[in-house]
Amino acid sequence: MFRQLTPDERQALADRLAAQGVTSEQFTQAQEQARAIGEALARAYGEAVGRTVTPVQFITEVLGVEGAGRLLACALREVTGRPDLYRDL
């Protein structure tokens, strides 16, 4: 089952990213972008399967937990312009 990061996990991730030069603004922007991508994917998937699908359902049914992290990693790469971030997380 999919779960959100706890506040401590989110802070630890933010700290690791900050150590690599990612600002809190970039992290926030990437989170918002990943959320928007997840919502768009859920809508498209829902249309394809003929039912309403929430972003959490889409991630659980299609991407899995690791896939949800990949959305954020992709958004971070785009926001920061650093293609190596996923490897370093």
N, C-alpha and C positions, 0 to 999 in steps of 0.2 A: 504494500500500500504506500502511496505517495505521502510524504510529509514535508512541511515547511522546515527551513532551518530554524533552530532555536536562536534566541538572541545571542547566546554565547557563541554558537557556531557561526552566526552571521558576523559577529565581531572578530572572531578568529580569522575568517576568510578576508574580511576587510583589512585586518592587520597584515596578513600575508601579501595581499595585493599592494598595500601601501609600501611594504618593504621592497616591492618591485617597481615603485614609482607611479602606481595608479592612485589618483586622487579620489577622495570620497565623492566628489561631484561626478567623476567618470563612472564610479561604481554605481551610484544612484541612477545615472543615465542608462547604464547597461541593464540594470534591473528593470527599469521602465520599458526599455526596448525589448527585453526578453519576455516580459509580461504581454506586451502588445503582439509579439510574434506568436506566443502561445495561444492568445485569444483568437488570432486570425487562423491559425492552424486548426483549432478546435471548431471554429465555424465551418471551415472548408470540409473537415472530416465529418462533421454532423450532417452537412448537406449531402455528402457522398453516401453515408449510411442511412440517411432518411430519418434522423432523430436529432434532438438537441443534445449537444455534447458540451460540457463545461471544460475549461482548460485543464482542470485537475483530472477529469475523466480521460481526456485526450492523452495527457502525460502518462497516466496509469495504464491505459489500455494500449497505447501505441509506443510511446518513447521509453517508458520506464523511468526510474529515479535517475539513473545516470544520464539519460537523454535530456531530462530537465536541466541538469547541470551544463550540458552541452549548449543548450540555448543561451544560457548566461555567458558561457565562455565565448561563443560566437559573437554575442553582443559586445562583450568586453574587447575582443579583437577589433571589431569595427570602430568602437568608440575611441580606443587608444591608438589604433593603427599598428598594433603589435601582434603579428601572427603567431608569436611564440608563447603567448600567455597560457593557452590551454595546457600545453606540455608542462609548464612550470607550476600550475595550480596543484 
